[in-house]
Amino acid sequence: MYLTYSEVRNLYIYLISTLVHVNSHICSEPWSLTVFCRVPSCSDVQAELDSVEAELELVELQITELLQKQTELTGRKDALLQRLEDVCDAAQPSSSKSSGAHPVLSKQEMRLYDGIDFPWSKELEQHLKDSFHLSTFRPLQLRAINLTMSGRDLFLVMPTGRGKSLCFQLPAVCSKGFTLVVSPLVSLMEDQIMYLKSIDVPAVMLNASSSREHAKTVMAGMTDPKAPFKLLYVTPEKIAKSKLLMSRLEKAHNADLLSRIAVDEVHCCSQWGHDFRPGDQGNLTNPIHLKFNSVYFILYNYKLLGILKRQFPNVPLLGLTATATSSVLKDCEKILCVPKPITLSASFNRTNLYYEVRIKDSNYDASISDVASLIKNRYKDQSGIVYVFSQKDAESVSSVLQKRDILAFPYHSHMEADDKSQVHRKWTSNKIQVVVATVAFGMGIDKPDVRFVIHHTISKSIENYYQESGRAGRDDRQADCILYFGFSDIFRISTMVVMENVGQQKLLQIVDYCQNVDRCRRSLMSVHFDEVWDDEGCNQMCDTCRHAKDYTTVDITQHAKQVVHILELAASADEKLTPLKLVDAWMGKGPAKRRKMIHTTTLCRLQAEAVVVMLLLQGYLREDFSFTPYTTYFYMKLGRKAPLLKSQTHTLSMKMGSTGTGTAVVSNADHIYQTYVRLYLIEGIIHRVHYSGDQRRSSEFIKF
């Protein structure tokens, strides 16, 4: 028997009223009730009251679960309604909408921007062939270019490798003056400038490492009517800190030489806005953030880019990203001071990428050895990237790969600028096979023949993983995106994102992506990009679709209760357990005194870790952080759903693959039904107790 939400709510209201009746009779004058010749005491009723209160707690948790499910379904319903609204325009690869509730342009008007009858159309076509050596536009490119050439503000959301850069590079060549391009990373700027110079398109960049002579030359060229360059790349830090640059931009604008502003990786604006606040700047010196502070500093400076549109309101702005959701774009509008931009969104799906999750060996050397074997056997002489957690990992992993005769070099933010540029250039020219990098390498990298992107450690969010893995297969040939999922890595990253407002939430989403064994990987990604996904569109280009039904459903109720019991014992002894110590204790390791008090598991370690992760994802466990001057510790505590496991009727199961990972399915229908039956009986008891003066009626009822 399954109950609707309204039925459970009515049950909840009735239970409260029942408690009121019980309390009133406990506190009233003495009464008698014959139960097989036994007169119940006040303690009997109190026990019944305690039982009802326990049931009430369980029902409250179930109502919370139903409300969460209602929210999820409502979001999916809205997405489907939006898709239904756009079905008449199904032939188009995108949808166009404004930041408000109504589109800036009608669909018919938007289609006009796919045309080639604009004043600049012939010049665009000529430079497309002669300068960029391309014969046709990809979907959305021509529409985006015509819109920005028309002076419209535009946000372009397009998958990695689908040609976002052309949407401001080609207009720059066809416009008077120059285009200002704000880009977050030096490696990204170097990559694009190397490409532009190879096709004889003049482009320059300014960043913190630029020499004084180079900066002077660039500043002078900004106001030169002869336009010595068509694109000027700058970091957000340069915009935020250089008054001289802003002064030159004003002069260029007054001379009608600033043709447009392009903000690459525009989602970085919102990422700072969600995860940090200006008051957190001081925390960047904390050891937790030391190895990531350069990235956070970039994100903070992105938030200051609103000055560009305030100073130059008539200059069209083009924001580009591969990962922004509708909520992120709304943040970007506010931060960049762009009123009602047009948004063009392409599908997130790249059909040539194969997604796979592998279990990472807990032994560090063994995990690197697995990566080395994969590269040597499957990707011999093919170009790729290995992403790692830290600068130290970049150095050590690249060193091990070199010892295995793999031409691999590290890339991270603490390297000298010249060394990073050299690694980048050699990799681009295929003199290096593999770059072992932190997140400092990658956004916007446009090497077409990357055959594999391997994550030695999970990313901190689905969005980050999509962006990083998207460096593969930009030539539209098949490429592999392989993610190694390790139990301990979850908590390493968790302590890194602890200061972010939604850091833990995003991290658990990527953990859920890895833990899953039965849903299409693209289906899990689509949720984050406001897109409705049909699993058939994957075409077996992910491990779960290719190996469908390669899992079993396991009842883990008793396992969950054992884990909860261990944490209860630890709490009673005022002891905190890290996730690793929790698993160790469950497997029978640790002090002998504690081993005598717990039930050790019969699961292997991988399966035990998978159960603990599932309990964390489902809310039966939760994180607890402890800070010291030097580091942050992650401990496990009981979550809000832990009391559900006290019920004998509450069951918990998970789908577990052959490797030990899995997803959870909670079965509460029987429990709700049993609660309903108990409440019905309690109703009868209280009703008869109200007439306790009639001894005969009471006795007859109790016999029933």
C-alpha positions, -999 to +999 in steps of 0.1 A: +000+000+000+015+033-011+003+066+004+001+099-013+017+130+002-017+143+013-025+111+031+008+111+049+001+148+059-033+139+072-018+110+091+007+134+107-020+158+118-041+129+132-010+116+151-005+149+168-042+150+179-038+115+192-009+126+214-030+154+228-057+128+238-031+105+254-015+134+273-049+146+286-058+112+300-024+107+316-029+139+335-066+134+344-081+117+374-074+079+379-093+056+355-094+019+351-093-003+321-095-041+322-070-058+300-074-095+307-080-087+343-050-063+345-054-026+353-029-006+332-006+018+351+004+053+341+038+039+330+020+017+305+004+046+288+037+066+290+054+038+272+027+039+245+032+077+243+070+073+239+063+048+211+039+072+194+064+100+196+090+078+180+066+071+152+060+108+149+097+115+143+098+089+116+067+103+099+083+138+100+113+125+082+092+107+056+073+140+050+106+157+045+116+131+020+083+135+001+087+173+000+122+169-014+109+145-041+081+169-048+107+197-054+127+174-077+097+164-098+085+200-100+119+210-114+117+182-140+081+192-148+092+228-155+120+215-178+096+193-197+071+222-201+099+244-215+109+216-239+072+213-250+070+250-256+101+248-279+089+217-298+077+238-327+113+250-331+128+215-328+148+218-360+169+245-343+198+233-322+193+259-295+168+280-276+171+317-271+158+335-241+164+366-220+171+369-183+135+377-177+103+356-182+098+367-218+122+364-248+139+395-261+133+384-296+107+361-311+117+328-325+110+341-360+132+371-353+160+349-339+160+328-371+168+359-391+202+360-375+210+326-391+210+345-424+239+357-447+223+389-459+238+413-434+262+441-444+292+422-430+282+387-442+305+386-473+335+397-452+327+371-426+325+343-452+358+355-468+378+356-435+362+323-424+378+306-455+410+326-459+420+333-423+405+305-403+405+279-431+370+267-424+343+261-450+312+262-429+299+273-395+289+249-367+255+251-352+248+284-334+281+300-345+266+322-373+237+333-352+260+343-323+283+362-346+255+381-363+240+390-330+273+404-316+281+422-349+246+438-345+257+452-312+236+429-290+248+417-256+249+379-256+256+349-234+267+318-254+264+284-236+281+258-259+299+225-251+336+225-250+351+219-284+322+234-304+339+266-315+329+293-290+362+312-296+354+317-333+323+337-322+345+366-310+377+359-331+360+362-365+340+393-356+372+409-343+389+404-377+359+420-394+355+450-371+372+483-367+397+485-338+401+456-314+382+432-292+390+430-255+390+394-243+390+387-206+403+352-199+410+336-165+442+316-172+475+324-189+475+289-204+442+296-221+454+329-235+487+314-247+468+286-264+446+310-284+473+334-292+496+306-306+467+295-328+459+331-340+495+338-348+497+306-368+469+319-391+483+354-392+456+370-370+474+397-349+467+392-312+485+402-280+480+396-242+487+414-210+491+397-176+511+400-144+542+385-160+542+408-191+574+428-193+573+466-190+584+471-226+557+447-239+530+464-218+541+498-231+538+487-267+504+472-262+491+502-244+502+524-272+486+502-298+452+504-281+447+540-294+464+535-327+439+540-356+459+515-377+451+488-352+483+468-348+463+439-332+427+427-335+424+409-302+437+420-268+437+392-241+438+403-205+433+386-171+405+398-148+432+408-124+446+433-149+412+449-153+407+451-115+441+465-107+455+485-136+443+521-137+465+526-167+447+499-187+413+513-178+425+548-189+437+534-223+404+515-227+385+548-222+406+565-249+402+536-272+364+537-266+363+575-273+382+569-305+357+541-315+384+515-314+369+492-287+346+471-309+334+446-283+342+428-250+344+391-247+343+374-213+355+338-216+345+312-190+319+337-178+306+312-153+336+321-131+316+352-121+289+332-105+313+306-090+328+332-068+295+347-060+281+313-048+312+299-030+328+330-014+322+364-002+346+394-001+352+387+036+367+354+028+397+369+011+416+368+043+411+330+044+431+326+013+463+325+034+448+296+054+467+263+046+434+249+035+434+272+005+471+278-001+474+255-030+442+269-046+445+306-038+455+316-073+423+301-087+402+318-060+419+351-066+410+349-103+374+342-094+373+371-070+386+395-098+359+382-121+333+397-098+348+431-104+343+430-142+310+449-139+331+481-143+335+473-180+298+475-189+293+505-165+321+525-183+313+513-218+275+507-219+273+509-257+300+483-264+285+449-270+295+422-245+298+385-253+300+360-224+310+325-232+309+293-212+303+255-215+289+249-180+265+277-169+229+269-158+201+294-159+207+304-122+244+309-129+236+331-159+213+352-138+242+358-114+264+367-143+239+393-156+240+411-122+277+408-117+286+420-152+259+447-152+244+434-185+207+443-188+186+416-205+212+398-227+202+373-253+211+337-243+220+310-268+222+275-254+233+244-272+229+209-259+256+198-234+260+165-251+291+156-271+284+123-288+321+114-295+331+113-258+331+080-239+326+085-201+338+059-177+343+057-139+369+033-124+375+024-088+408+039-076+432+016-057+437+028-022+474+021-026+489+053-042+516+035-062+491+009-075+467+037-086+494+054-106+506+021-120+471+015-133+471+049-150+505+042-166+494+008-179+462+024-194+483+051-212+509+026-225+484+000-237+453+018-249+467+053-258+502+045-271+516+076-289+483+095-284+480+129-268+462+133-234+458+150-200+460+135-165+443+157-139+455+154-103+445+169-069+476+190-060+509+204-072+527+176-053+506+150-071+514+166-105+551+163-098+550+127-084+526+113-110+546+128-139+578+114-124+563+079-122+550+081-158+584+092-170+600+061-153+575+040-173+588+055-205+558+079-210+568+114-221+549+133-193+555+167-177+538+185-148+518+217-151+507+237-120+504+273-107+537+272-087+558+266-118+577+295-134+557+312-162+584+303-188+584+266-177+546+264-180+546+281-214+573+256-226+553+226-214+522+240-231+540+246-264+557+212-265+524+194-257+506+214-284+532+204-309+531+167-298+567+168-284+551+158-251+525+130-249+509+137-215+505+168-194+499+160-157+481+190-144+461+206-117+430+227-125+455+255-134+457+239-168+428+236-192+400+261-195+398+269-232+427+246-243+420+239-280+442+211-289+420+191-313+436+156-311+434+149-273+424+113-272+420+109-234+415+129-203+421+109-171+412+122-137+434+106-111+412+123-085+375+133-088+367+169-096+350+191-070+317+193-090+299+180-120+304+213-138+342+212-132+344+176-144+324+184-176+347+214-183+379+195-177+369+163-195+357+184-224+393+190-235+391+156-252+380+149-287+377+184-301+384+170-336+350+152-333+368+118-333+361+094-304+380+102-272+378+088-236+371+106-203+381+083-175+375+092-138+392+074-109+369+073-079+386+068-045+370+067-011+397+089+006+396+115-022+361+125-012+373+138+021+405+154+008+384+175-015+357+181+011+382+198+034+392+220+005+357+232-004+344+235+032+345+273+031+323+274-001+286+280+004+276+252-019+309+233-020+297+202-001+265+200-021+283+201-054+309+176-042+283+151-032+267+154-066+299+143-083+303+115-057+267+104-066+277+104-103+307+081-095+287+058-071+260+052-096+260+019-114+226+018-133+220+053-148+234+067-179+263+091-171+249+117-195+215+115-178+232+124-145+250+153-161+219+166-179+203+175-146+229+201-139+225+218-173+187+222-172+182+196-200+158+167-204+178+136-215+167+105-233+191+076-224+190+063-260+209+094-271+240+080-253+244+053-279+264+032-253+290+059-250+293+055-212+302+026-190+268+021-174+250+020-208+276-002-223+274-027-194+238-024-186+224-046-157+259-055-145+249-050-109+228-066-082+204-052-056+216-058-021+196-053+012+220-033+034+196-025+063+216-045+088+249-031+075+236+004+079+225-003+115+259-016+123+276+016+110+251+037+131+258+016+162+296+022+158+290+060+156+267+059+186+293+041+207+320+066+196+297+095+206+290+080+240+327+077+246+332+113+233+353+100+204+353+113+168+358+089+139+372+099+105+357+080+075+387+058+073+386+049+110+349+043+108+355+017+081+384+002+100+363-002+131+335-018+111+360-043+096+372-053+131+403-031+134+412-009+163+411-013+201+400-047+214+376-032+238+357-016+210+358-047+188+339-066+215+310-041+214+303-040+176+293-063+148+321-065+123+310-066+087+312-095+063+316-071+033+350-066+016+366-031+021+354-017-013+318-027-005+320-014+031+333+020+017+305+020-008+279+015+019+294+044+040+294+067+010+257+058+002+247+065+038+264+099+035+247+107+002+212+096+016+215+116+048+219+088+073+254+101+080+268+137+077+301+155+078+316+172+108+347+194+103+373+204+129+398+232+122+433+236+134+458+263+125+474+240+100+447+217+086+410+207+085+398+173+097+367+155+084+347+133+108+315+113+104+284+120+125+249+106+125+226+123+099+190+134+102+178+101+087+197+079+112+166+075+135+147+057+107+170+027+112+156+022+147+124+010+131+121-027+125+101-021+093+125+004+077+146-012+049+174+001+028+189-014-003+215-004-029+225-014-064+260-027-062+283-033-092+309-060-094+335-036-082+317-028-050+302+006-058+265+012-059+234+034-055+208+033-028+170+027-030+150+032+002+119+012+007+095+029+032+061+020+018+057-010+042+068+012+071+043+039+063+015+013+061+025-002+094+025+033+110-010+038+096-022+005+111-007+013+145-024+047+145-058+031+137-054+009+168-043+038+190-073+057+178-095+028+191-078+026+224-081+063+231-117+064+220-126+035+244-105+050+272-126+082+269-156+060+280-137+041+308-168+044+331-184+016+310-163-013+323-180-038+300-173-019+268-137-015+277-132-052+283-149-061+251-126-038+231-094-050+247-103-086+239-105-075+203 
